[in-house]
């Protein structure tokens, strides 16, 4: 087992290939330990080089509404008025703190998504 930091794309690709080889290793075995450490190194490299950004708040609202089968009228019940819901969905009105709280509580959208600027 030769573990070393992943410093380049070449190192990253080699680590992924090795991970495939030892993927089904038994926990606690030498290969299992290598798998665990390699997974941590790959995760760190990916987080640094391929960060996943949070979604746009309004797109997150639209997506969650679609998942739940909600209409603009349902959103209006959350934010107060149908015209307000329309303005929010068209990015003509910013979300207030109270709206963010309600959207988080009812639609279960993480607050760190909703508080972003857009």
N, C-alpha and C positions, 0 to 999 in steps of 0.2 A: 504494500500500500504506500504509494508515494503521493501525498497530498501537498499541493502548493497553491499559492494565491492565484486567482484568475485575474490577469493583468491585460489581456488582449483578447480580440475576437477569436484568434487561433486557440488560445488557452480555453476560452469559453466553449468552442466547438468540440475540443478534445474532452472537456469535462462532460459535455452532454453525451458524447459517444460512450464514455466510460460509465456514465449513469445508466444508460440503456443496458449495458452488459451486466451490471450488478443490481438492477432494479428489483429483482425478486429475492434478494438475499435475506437470510434469516436475521431478525433483530438480535443484537448482541454478538453476532459473529464478526470476524475481521472485515468481511465484505459488507456486513450490515452497518458496522461503525463507519466504514469508508463512505457508504451510501449516505448516511446521516450528515457527515461533515461536508461531503460534496454537494449535497442538497442545499446546505446553508451557504456555501460559497457561491453556488449558481444563483440562488435567490438574491444575495447581496449584489452580485454583478448585474443582474437583470433590473433590480430596483434602481441602481445607479445609472445604467445605460439605456434602459427602456422603461422609464417611469410611466405609470398609467395615471392620467390626469382625471380629476373628478369631472363628471358630466356637467353640462350647462344646466343651471337650476330649472329653467323653463322647460328644457327638453326632458329633464328628469320628471317634472310634473306631468308632462304630456305622456311620457312612457308609462308612468305609474297609473295614470288615468286609464290608459288603454288596457293595461293589465287587469285592472279592476272593473272594466266596462263602464267607467264613469263618463258622464257627459259634461258639457260646459255648465249645465244647470246644476249638476252635482258639485262642481267646483265652486259655483256661486254660493251654494249652501255653506261652504267652508269659509270663503273669503268675504261674504256679505251680500254682494249684488252681482247680477248677471253681467252688467256693463263692466264692473270691476274685474270679473273673471276674464272677460274678453280682452280688456286692456293688459292684464297680466300675461295671458297667453300670446299676445301680440307684442310683448315687451315694451308696452307704452306706459306701464305703471310698475314701479319697483315693489318688491315684497316688503311689507312692514314686519317688525319683530313679532307682532301678534299673529300675522298670517303665517310666518315661518313656524311658529309654535303649533298652530292648528294643522298645517300641512304635515308637519313631523308627526303629530299625534294621530291624525286620521289616516294619512296616506303612508305613514311609516317611511318617509324619505329622510335620510340622515340630515341633521342640521348643518353639518359641514358642507354638504352639497348646496343647500338652500341659501346659505349666507354669502356665497360667492357673488362677486359683481358680474354683471352681464350687460 
